[in-house]
Amino acid sequence: IKDEVSITTFSSSLISKISDDVDTKRRVARDLYSALCGKDKNMFLNILLKNVNENKELSSNRNFYNWILEKIISNETSFEMYGLILIMNLLRREKNE
């Protein structure tokens, strides 16, 4: 469990690199949360990957993509929990800036 928490903490924290603009981070977080509330995994992934691909540093990070593949794309059961972790990291990092 320690390894899982460590990997998830590190990988999900990378989402903060999605943008330097606080308003963009809030917009992405709001859009991702709306997709989660609607239980629309495809919409969630569409929003997430579209925004990740707009950032060269983040889009070239294989560890981040592998984590998304394993925890969100391939996981029908708990993708919502991992999605919430991403959203929380996106908003939490905003406070530190």
Secondary structure by P-SEA (a helix, b strand, c coil): caaaaaaaaaaaaccccccccaaaaaaaaaaaaaaaaaccaaaaaaaaaaaaaacccccccaaaaaaaacccccccccaaaaaaaaaaaaaaaaaac
